[in-house]
């Protein structure tokens, strides 16, 4: 199993680290446009191999996509954060250009790869990859929901004062503060609905804290988070590499599922060796359906800003 990660910043490096530590991949390639940066990150990570007990080979390259040839999975983390004074349209134009170029270059050397999109705005960048490549829909996966669900479970465990291994929950919808749909109704503690343990008011607070999870960390750190995004990607790559058939909420292209078409949105999917093996359609109540529709409208509005 060969995995390539484009973008050797904090998120990309964390992806490479967690994938290597889990020891299921033979090789991880880090790629970056900054001279020597990916090589340095790769060398630093390789110097942890004897300490962390992994045999995965990590190599770095400055913008040489030939080094990514024959990758089974490619992860796109490239892009820039929104800067003061920058409009949303400007951010989307810049990141869309980056993601489109990266995807094209990766597919030149690995035409049968599975692409995992991390770059923001994630649902829109996943949609862009669908519209500008010839990959089948099962081979293009947006990461957001896996990360959002991990943050949801963290907040649930906090509210319950319970070990996180006892907690299960899922976030669907768009990967944004206004687009997330934390499914509090279906969240459980060891198969018991969490509503049996905490008040509706506390559960509502969990939902709101989850929705601003990324913004909360950005405010504290002064930059976007990287540990949890890296871990989310590594879990998805492992599910592909080991054909685990695990269910993750991921941004995927919808063709009638959940009553939606021509949009990438976070819904539960089964991930295995073929990427998205199937889309899981769960029964939503009326309130959840309304929130999903509103989320889709928000994502569609951003999609409309794309210039293919």
Short mmCIF file of the C-alpha atoms (twelve columns), coordinates in Angstrom:
data_MODEL
# 
_entry.id   MODEL 
# 
loop_
_atom_site.group_PDB 
_atom_site.id 
_atom_site.type_symbol 
_atom_site.label_atom_id 
_atom_site.label_alt_id 
_atom_site.label_comp_id 
_atom_site.label_asym_id 
_atom_site.label_seq_id 
_atom_site.Cartn_x 
_atom_site.Cartn_y 
_atom_site.Cartn_z 
_atom_site.pdbx_PDB_model_num 
ATOM 1   C CA . UNK A 1   0.000   0.000  0.000   1 
ATOM 2   C CA . UNK A 2   1.441   3.321  -1.151  1 
ATOM 3   C CA . UNK A 3   -0.082  6.560  0.114   1 
ATOM 4   C CA . UNK A 4   0.756   10.056 -1.099  1 
ATOM 5   C CA . UNK A 5   -0.057  13.191 0.884   1 
ATOM 6   C CA . UNK A 6   0.087   16.536 -0.920  1 
ATOM 7   C CA . UNK A 7   0.779   19.383 1.457   1 
ATOM 8   C CA . UNK A 8   3.428   18.819 4.141   1 
ATOM 9   C CA . UNK A 9   2.075   21.358 6.593   1 
ATOM 10  C CA . UNK A 10  0.766   20.453 10.020  1 
ATOM 11  C CA . UNK A 11  -2.257  18.507 8.723   1 
ATOM 12  C CA . UNK A 12  -0.365  16.687 5.990   1 
ATOM 13  C CA . UNK A 13  2.516   15.778 8.286   1 
ATOM 14  C CA . UNK A 14  0.074   14.501 10.911  1 
ATOM 15  C CA . UNK A 15  -1.599  12.343 8.255   1 
ATOM 16  C CA . UNK A 16  1.770   10.850 7.339   1 
ATOM 17  C CA . UNK A 17  2.728   10.317 10.982  1 
ATOM 18  C CA . UNK A 18  -0.466  8.516  11.985  1 
ATOM 19  C CA . UNK A 19  -0.501  6.374  8.843   1 
ATOM 20  C CA . UNK A 20  3.116   5.347  9.440   1 
ATOM 21  C CA . UNK A 21  2.632   4.603  13.134  1 
ATOM 22  C CA . UNK A 22  -0.266  2.270  12.355  1 
ATOM 23  C CA . UNK A 23  2.164   0.304  10.159  1 
ATOM 24  C CA . UNK A 24  -0.316  -0.835 7.471   1 
ATOM 25  C CA . UNK A 25  1.299   1.052  4.567   1 
ATOM 26  C CA . UNK A 26  4.590   0.191  2.907   1 
ATOM 27  C CA . UNK A 27  5.296   3.763  1.810   1 
ATOM 28  C CA . UNK A 28  4.071   7.298  2.449   1 
ATOM 29  C CA . UNK A 29  5.127   10.109 0.111   1 
ATOM 30  C CA . UNK A 30  4.919   13.722 1.313   1 
ATOM 31  C CA . UNK A 31  4.817   16.397 -1.380  1 
ATOM 32  C CA . UNK A 32  5.011   20.176 -1.008  1 
ATOM 33  C CA . UNK A 33  5.795   23.192 -3.187  1 
ATOM 34  C CA . UNK A 34  8.153   24.717 -0.601  1 
ATOM 35  C CA . UNK A 35  11.724  23.730 -1.377  1 
ATOM 36  C CA . UNK A 36  13.046  21.083 1.002   1 
ATOM 37  C CA . UNK A 37  10.037  21.253 3.322   1 
ATOM 38  C CA . UNK A 38  8.544   17.825 2.577   1 
ATOM 39  C CA . UNK A 39  12.003  16.266 2.569   1 
ATOM 40  C CA . UNK A 40  12.680  17.711 6.009   1 
ATOM 41  C CA . UNK A 41  9.341   16.583 7.425   1 
ATOM 42  C CA . UNK A 42  9.868   13.087 6.000   1 
ATOM 43  C CA . UNK A 43  13.380  12.846 7.454   1 
ATOM 44  C CA . UNK A 44  12.194  14.019 10.869  1 
ATOM 45  C CA . UNK A 45  9.376   11.459 10.836  1 
ATOM 46  C CA . UNK A 46  11.671  8.645  9.711   1 
ATOM 47  C CA . UNK A 47  13.926  9.391  12.661  1 
ATOM 48  C CA . UNK A 48  11.028  8.426  14.936  1 
ATOM 49  C CA . UNK A 49  10.619  4.987  13.296  1 
ATOM 50  C CA . UNK A 50  12.878  3.069  15.685  1 
ATOM 51  C CA . UNK A 51  11.297  4.857  18.645  1 
ATOM 52  C CA . UNK A 52  7.703   4.358  17.552  1 
ATOM 53  C CA . UNK A 53  8.200   0.871  16.130  1 
ATOM 54  C CA . UNK A 54  7.083   1.261  12.519  1 
ATOM 55  C CA . UNK A 55  8.596   0.113  9.236   1 
ATOM 56  C CA . UNK A 56  6.640   2.316  6.848   1 
ATOM 57  C CA . UNK A 57  8.996   4.233  4.565   1 
ATOM 58  C CA . UNK A 58  8.334   7.985  4.475   1 
ATOM 59  C CA . UNK A 59  9.852   10.051 1.672   1 
ATOM 60  C CA . UNK A 60  9.520   13.722 0.816   1 
ATOM 61  C CA . UNK A 61  9.641   15.603 -2.468  1 
ATOM 62  C CA . UNK A 62  9.447   19.182 -3.652  1 
ATOM 63  C CA . UNK A 63  6.696   19.254 -6.270  1 
ATOM 64  C CA . UNK A 64  7.855   16.120 -8.120  1 
ATOM 65  C CA . UNK A 65  4.646   14.227 -8.736  1 
ATOM 66  C CA . UNK A 66  6.482   11.341 -10.373 1 
ATOM 67  C CA . UNK A 67  7.435   10.296 -6.835  1 
ATOM 68  C CA . UNK A 68  3.714   9.652  -6.170  1 
ATOM 69  C CA . UNK A 69  3.385   7.180  -9.060  1 
ATOM 70  C CA . UNK A 70  1.209   4.128  -8.452  1 
ATOM 71  C CA . UNK A 71  -0.247  5.400  -5.199  1 
ATOM 72  C CA . UNK A 72  -3.232  3.436  -3.936  1 
ATOM 73  C CA . UNK A 73  -4.566  6.427  -1.991  1 
ATOM 74  C CA . UNK A 74  -3.770  10.130 -2.374  1 
ATOM 75  C CA . UNK A 75  -4.643  12.770 0.211   1 
ATOM 76  C CA . UNK A 76  -5.061  16.419 -0.799  1 
ATOM 77  C CA . UNK A 77  -4.479  18.875 2.051   1 
ATOM 78  C CA . UNK A 78  -3.215  21.738 -0.146  1 
ATOM 79  C CA . UNK A 79  -4.689  25.208 0.029   1 
ATOM 80  C CA . UNK A 80  -4.478  28.461 1.932   1 
ATOM 81  C CA . UNK A 81  -6.475  29.694 4.940   1 
ATOM 82  C CA . UNK A 82  -8.646  32.760 4.565   1 
ATOM 83  C CA . UNK A 83  -6.615  35.891 5.276   1 
ATOM 84  C CA . UNK A 84  -7.803  39.271 6.657   1 
ATOM 85  C CA . UNK A 85  -9.506  41.266 3.924   1 
ATOM 86  C CA . UNK A 86  -9.871  38.269 1.624   1 
ATOM 87  C CA . UNK A 87  -13.361 37.605 0.287   1 
ATOM 88  C CA . UNK A 88  -14.842 34.122 0.285   1 
ATOM 89  C CA . UNK A 89  -14.863 34.244 -3.507  1 
ATOM 90  C CA . UNK A 90  -11.117 34.982 -3.593  1 
ATOM 91  C CA . UNK A 91  -10.373 32.123 -1.201  1 
ATOM 92  C CA . UNK A 92  -12.431 29.673 -3.238  1 
ATOM 93  C CA . UNK A 93  -10.817 30.782 -6.507  1 
ATOM 94  C CA . UNK A 94  -7.314  30.294 -5.104  1 
ATOM 95  C CA . UNK A 95  -7.971  26.952 -3.411  1 
ATOM 96  C CA . UNK A 96  -9.988  25.628 -6.338  1 
ATOM 97  C CA . UNK A 97  -7.049  26.329 -8.645  1 
ATOM 98  C CA . UNK A 98  -4.672  24.557 -6.268  1 
ATOM 99  C CA . UNK A 99  -6.888  21.507 -5.732  1 
ATOM 100 C CA . UNK A 100 -7.710  21.143 -9.438  1 
ATOM 101 C CA . UNK A 101 -4.000  21.218 -10.349 1 
ATOM 102 C CA . UNK A 102 -3.023  18.821 -7.573  1 
ATOM 103 C CA . UNK A 103 -5.726  16.293 -8.495  1 
ATOM 104 C CA . UNK A 104 -4.752  16.426 -12.164 1 
ATOM 105 C CA . UNK A 105 -1.060  15.896 -11.377 1 
ATOM 106 C CA . UNK A 106 -1.778  13.000 -9.037  1 
ATOM 107 C CA . UNK A 107 -3.987  11.249 -11.571 1 
ATOM 108 C CA . UNK A 108 -1.307  11.590 -14.248 1 
ATOM 109 C CA . UNK A 109 0.871   9.207  -12.249 1 
ATOM 110 C CA . UNK A 110 -1.809  7.239  -10.355 1 
ATOM 111 C CA . UNK A 111 -4.898  7.072  -12.607 1 
ATOM 112 C CA . UNK A 112 -6.590  4.399  -10.462 1 
ATOM 113 C CA . UNK A 113 -5.975  5.984  -7.082  1 
ATOM 114 C CA . UNK A 114 -8.568  6.849  -4.439  1 
ATOM 115 C CA . UNK A 115 -8.574  10.565 -3.577  1 
ATOM 116 C CA . UNK A 116 -9.293  11.880 -0.092  1 
ATOM 117 C CA . UNK A 117 -9.975  15.626 -0.066  1 
ATOM 118 C CA . UNK A 118 -9.165  17.629 3.063   1 
ATOM 119 C CA . UNK A 119 -8.734  21.127 1.577   1 
ATOM 120 C CA . UNK A 120 -11.342 23.732 2.512   1 
ATOM 121 C CA . UNK A 121 -14.088 24.544 1.801   1 
ATOM 122 C CA . UNK A 122 -14.055 20.743 1.873   1 
ATOM 123 C CA . UNK A 123 -17.480 19.855 0.431   1 
ATOM 124 C CA . UNK A 124 -16.971 22.294 -2.434  1 
ATOM 125 C CA . UNK A 125 -13.428 21.093 -3.123  1 
ATOM 126 C CA . UNK A 126 -14.699 17.494 -3.172  1 
ATOM 127 C CA . UNK A 127 -17.397 18.555 -5.635  1 
ATOM 128 C CA . UNK A 128 -14.748 20.285 -7.767  1 
ATOM 129 C CA . UNK A 129 -12.690 17.080 -7.953  1 
ATOM 130 C CA . UNK A 130 -15.808 15.187 -9.076  1 
ATOM 131 C CA . UNK A 131 -16.497 17.710 -11.811 1 
ATOM 132 C CA . UNK A 132 -12.939 18.009 -13.126 1 
ATOM 133 C CA . UNK A 133 -11.692 14.400 -13.083 1 
ATOM 134 C CA . UNK A 134 -12.855 11.173 -14.646 1 
ATOM 135 C CA . UNK A 135 -12.681 9.199  -11.415 1 
ATOM 136 C CA . UNK A 136 -15.811 7.247  -10.441 1 
ATOM 137 C CA . UNK A 137 -17.690 8.697  -7.469  1 
ATOM 138 C CA . UNK A 138 -16.643 5.906  -5.111  1 
ATOM 139 C CA . UNK A 139 -13.011 6.978  -5.474  1 
ATOM 140 C CA . UNK A 140 -13.469 10.586 -4.331  1 
ATOM 141 C CA . UNK A 141 -14.010 11.077 -0.604  1 
ATOM 142 C CA . UNK A 142 -14.274 14.272 1.442   1 
ATOM 143 C CA . UNK A 143 -12.874 13.866 4.942   1 
ATOM 144 C CA . UNK A 144 -14.958 16.346 6.992   1 
ATOM 145 C CA . UNK A 145 -17.638 14.180 8.595   1 
ATOM 146 C CA . UNK A 146 -15.147 11.764 10.133  1 
ATOM 147 C CA . UNK A 147 -13.447 14.678 11.891  1 
ATOM 148 C CA . UNK A 148 -16.705 16.352 12.918  1 
ATOM 149 C CA . UNK A 149 -17.979 13.068 14.387  1 
ATOM 150 C CA . UNK A 150 -14.790 12.635 16.408  1 
ATOM 151 C CA . UNK A 151 -15.301 16.104 17.834  1 
ATOM 152 C CA . UNK A 152 -18.948 15.269 18.552  1 
ATOM 153 C CA . UNK A 153 -17.927 12.157 20.486  1 
ATOM 154 C CA . UNK A 154 -15.377 14.171 22.437  1 
ATOM 155 C CA . UNK A 155 -18.069 16.642 23.500  1 
ATOM 156 C CA . UNK A 156 -20.511 13.836 24.328  1 
ATOM 157 C CA . UNK A 157 -17.955 12.071 26.525  1 
ATOM 158 C CA . UNK A 158 -17.216 15.371 28.236  1 
ATOM 159 C CA . UNK A 159 -20.898 15.997 28.970  1 
ATOM 160 C CA . UNK A 160 -21.462 12.413 30.139  1 
ATOM 161 C CA . UNK A 161 -18.248 12.278 32.181  1 
ATOM 162 C CA . UNK A 162 -17.731 8.937  30.449  1 
ATOM 163 C CA . UNK A 163 -14.831 7.225  28.672  1 
ATOM 164 C CA . UNK A 164 -14.928 8.082  24.996  1 
ATOM 165 C CA . UNK A 165 -14.834 4.373  24.117  1 
ATOM 166 C CA . UNK A 166 -18.354 4.168  25.612  1 
ATOM 167 C CA . UNK A 167 -19.694 6.862  23.299  1 
ATOM 168 C CA . UNK A 168 -20.929 6.720  19.719  1 
ATOM 169 C CA . UNK A 169 -22.367 9.478  17.574  1 
ATOM 170 C CA . UNK A 170 -22.351 10.886 14.068  1 
ATOM 171 C CA . UNK A 171 -22.327 14.255 12.332  1 
ATOM 172 C CA . UNK A 172 -23.695 14.534 8.799   1 
ATOM 173 C CA . UNK A 173 -24.262 17.521 6.506   1 
ATOM 174 C CA . UNK A 174 -21.771 20.154 5.422   1 
ATOM 175 C CA . UNK A 175 -18.338 20.604 6.968   1 
ATOM 176 C CA . UNK A 176 -18.946 24.127 8.295   1 
ATOM 177 C CA . UNK A 177 -20.185 25.820 11.449  1 
ATOM 178 C CA . UNK A 178 -23.630 26.348 9.935   1 
ATOM 179 C CA . UNK A 179 -23.809 23.158 7.882   1 
ATOM 180 C CA . UNK A 180 -23.128 20.426 10.433  1 
ATOM 181 C CA . UNK A 181 -25.965 18.181 11.568  1 
ATOM 182 C CA . UNK A 182 -24.928 16.405 14.803  1 
ATOM 183 C CA . UNK A 183 -27.410 13.537 15.227  1 
ATOM 184 C CA . UNK A 184 -28.001 13.888 18.963  1 
ATOM 185 C CA . UNK A 185 -31.146 11.754 18.715  1 
ATOM 186 C CA . UNK A 186 -29.090 8.749  17.632  1 
ATOM 187 C CA . UNK A 187 -26.064 9.267  19.909  1 
ATOM 188 C CA . UNK A 188 -25.514 6.496  22.460  1 
ATOM 189 C CA . UNK A 189 -23.498 5.541  25.508  1 
ATOM 190 C CA . UNK A 190 -22.813 1.820  25.263  1 
ATOM 191 C CA . UNK A 191 -26.004 1.389  23.163  1 
ATOM 192 C CA . UNK A 192 -28.157 3.474  25.541  1 
ATOM 193 C CA . UNK A 193 -29.431 6.803  24.134  1 
ATOM 194 C CA . UNK A 194 -27.455 9.675  25.657  1 
ATOM 195 C CA . UNK A 195 -30.743 11.418 26.408  1 
ATOM 196 C CA . UNK A 196 -31.124 8.915  29.248  1 
ATOM 197 C CA . UNK A 197 -28.090 10.448 30.951  1 
ATOM 198 C CA . UNK A 198 -28.095 14.190 30.225  1 
ATOM 199 C CA . UNK A 199 -30.723 16.896 29.913  1 
ATOM 200 C CA . UNK A 200 -32.040 18.218 26.606  1 
ATOM 201 C CA . UNK A 201 -30.388 21.550 27.398  1 
ATOM 202 C CA . UNK A 202 -26.982 19.952 27.941  1 
ATOM 203 C CA . UNK A 203 -27.384 17.901 24.768  1 
ATOM 204 C CA . UNK A 204 -28.201 21.050 22.826  1 
ATOM 205 C CA . UNK A 205 -25.014 22.607 24.182  1 
ATOM 206 C CA . UNK A 206 -23.049 19.562 23.010  1 
ATOM 207 C CA . UNK A 207 -24.491 20.060 19.539  1 
ATOM 208 C CA . UNK A 208 -23.582 23.745 19.417  1 
ATOM 209 C CA . UNK A 209 -20.068 23.125 20.773  1 
ATOM 210 C CA . UNK A 210 -19.557 20.477 18.100  1 
ATOM 211 C CA . UNK A 211 -20.626 22.795 15.302  1 
ATOM 212 C CA . UNK A 212 -18.020 25.403 16.270  1 
ATOM 213 C CA . UNK A 213 -15.361 22.797 17.044  1 
ATOM 214 C CA . UNK A 214 -12.977 23.969 14.343  1 
ATOM 215 C CA . UNK A 215 -13.491 27.658 15.080  1 
ATOM 216 C CA . UNK A 216 -12.916 27.059 18.799  1 
ATOM 217 C CA . UNK A 217 -9.538  25.456 18.095  1 
ATOM 218 C CA . UNK A 218 -8.546  28.161 15.608  1 
ATOM 219 C CA . UNK A 219 -9.247  30.792 18.263  1 
ATOM 220 C CA . UNK A 220 -7.169  28.926 20.856  1 
ATOM 221 C CA . UNK A 221 -4.301  27.941 18.557  1 
ATOM 222 C CA . UNK A 222 -4.221  30.875 16.177  1 
ATOM 223 C CA . UNK A 223 -4.363  28.392 13.311  1 
ATOM 224 C CA . UNK A 224 -6.350  25.379 12.192  1 
ATOM 225 C CA . UNK A 225 -6.129  22.112 14.111  1 
ATOM 226 C CA . UNK A 226 -3.993  19.247 12.807  1 
ATOM 227 C CA . UNK A 227 -3.902  16.255 15.180  1 
ATOM 228 C CA . UNK A 228 -7.566  15.255 14.831  1 
ATOM 229 C CA . UNK A 229 -7.724  15.941 11.071  1 
ATOM 230 C CA . UNK A 230 -4.614  13.804 10.593  1 
ATOM 231 C CA . UNK A 231 -6.084  11.028 12.704  1 
ATOM 232 C CA . UNK A 232 -9.371  11.155 10.776  1 
ATOM 233 C CA . UNK A 233 -7.547  10.782 7.457   1 
ATOM 234 C CA . UNK A 234 -5.401  7.922  8.764   1 
ATOM 235 C CA . UNK A 235 -8.491  6.033  9.941   1 
ATOM 236 C CA . UNK A 236 -10.063 6.377  6.504   1 
ATOM 237 C CA . UNK A 237 -6.880  5.309  4.702   1 
ATOM 238 C CA . UNK A 238 -6.591  2.290  7.004   1 
ATOM 239 C CA . UNK A 239 -10.191 1.316  6.248   1 
ATOM 240 C CA . UNK A 240 -9.286  1.316  2.541   1 
ATOM 241 C CA . UNK A 241 -5.927  -0.441 2.949   1 
ATOM 242 C CA . UNK A 242 -7.311  -3.172 5.205   1 
ATOM 243 C CA . UNK A 243 -10.724 -3.412 3.472   1 
ATOM 244 C CA . UNK A 244 -12.392 -2.863 6.845   1 
ATOM 245 C CA . UNK A 245 -15.860 -1.952 5.538   1 
ATOM 246 C CA . UNK A 246 -16.109 0.674  8.280   1 
ATOM 247 C CA . UNK A 247 -18.869 3.279  8.375   1 
ATOM 248 C CA . UNK A 248 -17.735 6.904  8.354   1 
ATOM 249 C CA . UNK A 249 -19.740 10.024 7.596   1 
ATOM 250 C CA . UNK A 250 -17.921 11.478 4.577   1 
ATOM 251 C CA . UNK A 251 -18.587 14.018 1.876   1 
ATOM 252 C CA . UNK A 252 -19.670 12.085 -1.188  1 
ATOM 253 C CA . UNK A 253 -21.403 12.879 -4.464  1 
ATOM 254 C CA . UNK A 254 -25.131 12.317 -4.091  1 
ATOM 255 C CA . UNK A 255 -27.295 11.100 -6.953  1 
ATOM 256 C CA . UNK A 256 -30.724 10.916 -5.372  1 
ATOM 257 C CA . UNK A 257 -29.669 9.653  -1.943  1 
ATOM 258 C CA . UNK A 258 -31.306 11.635 0.860   1 
ATOM 259 C CA . UNK A 259 -33.376 13.280 -1.873  1 
ATOM 260 C CA . UNK A 260 -30.374 15.274 -3.125  1 
ATOM 261 C CA . UNK A 261 -28.596 15.477 -6.463  1 
ATOM 262 C CA . UNK A 262 -25.448 17.012 -7.897  1 
ATOM 263 C CA . UNK A 263 -23.867 17.877 -4.567  1 
ATOM 264 C CA . UNK A 264 -21.170 16.543 -2.247  1 
ATOM 265 C CA . UNK A 265 -22.387 16.370 1.324   1 
ATOM 266 C CA . UNK A 266 -21.528 14.439 4.454   1 
ATOM 267 C CA . UNK A 267 -23.536 11.211 4.837   1 
ATOM 268 C CA . UNK A 268 -22.646 7.804  6.308   1 
ATOM 269 C CA . UNK A 269 -20.778 5.559  3.895   1 
ATOM 270 C CA . UNK A 270 -19.091 2.160  4.052   1 
ATOM 271 C CA . UNK A 271 -15.365 2.444  3.280   1 
ATOM 272 C CA . UNK A 272 -13.326 -0.509 2.038   1 
ATOM 273 C CA . UNK A 273 -10.761 -1.384 -0.609  1 
ATOM 274 C CA . UNK A 274 -12.809 0.271  -3.369  1 
ATOM 275 C CA . UNK A 275 -13.179 3.524  -1.484  1 
ATOM 276 C CA . UNK A 276 -16.857 4.233  -0.878  1 
ATOM 277 C CA . UNK A 277 -18.430 0.781  -1.075  1 
ATOM 278 C CA . UNK A 278 -21.964 2.034  -0.424  1 
ATOM 279 C CA . UNK A 279 -23.951 4.979  0.894   1 
ATOM 280 C CA . UNK A 280 -25.977 4.262  4.029   1 
ATOM 281 C CA . UNK A 281 -29.388 5.938  4.008   1 
ATOM 282 C CA . UNK A 282 -30.626 6.358  7.553   1 
ATOM 283 C CA . UNK A 283 -34.117 7.523  8.444   1 
ATOM 284 C CA . UNK A 284 -34.096 11.161 9.535   1 
ATOM 285 C CA . UNK A 285 -36.903 12.872 11.393  1 
ATOM 286 C CA . UNK A 286 -38.483 16.034 10.011  1 
ATOM 287 C CA . UNK A 287 -36.236 18.403 11.955  1 
ATOM 288 C CA . UNK A 288 -33.107 16.579 10.797  1 
ATOM 289 C CA . UNK A 289 -34.343 16.589 7.199   1 
ATOM 290 C CA . UNK A 290 -34.946 20.343 7.347   1 
ATOM 291 C CA . UNK A 291 -31.465 20.932 8.734   1 
ATOM 292 C CA . UNK A 292 -29.932 18.753 6.023   1 
ATOM 293 C CA . UNK A 293 -31.773 20.708 3.323   1 
ATOM 294 C CA . UNK A 294 -30.525 23.988 4.792   1 
ATOM 295 C CA . UNK A 295 -26.999 22.559 4.929   1 
ATOM 296 C CA . UNK A 296 -27.206 21.495 1.279   1 
ATOM 297 C CA . UNK A 297 -28.422 24.957 0.276   1 
ATOM 298 C CA . UNK A 298 -25.407 26.502 1.994   1 
ATOM 299 C CA . UNK A 299 -22.985 24.153 0.246   1 
ATOM 300 C CA . UNK A 300 -24.684 24.735 -3.125  1 
ATOM 301 C CA . UNK A 301 -24.291 28.483 -2.688  1 
ATOM 302 C CA . UNK A 302 -20.544 28.024 -2.250  1 
ATOM 303 C CA . UNK A 303 -20.395 25.614 -5.199  1 
ATOM 304 C CA . UNK A 304 -21.964 28.308 -7.354  1 
ATOM 305 C CA . UNK A 305 -18.850 30.433 -6.805  1 
ATOM 306 C CA . UNK A 306 -16.660 27.876 -8.585  1 
ATOM 307 C CA . UNK A 307 -15.203 28.656 -11.992 1 
ATOM 308 C CA . UNK A 308 -14.353 25.325 -13.630 1 
# 
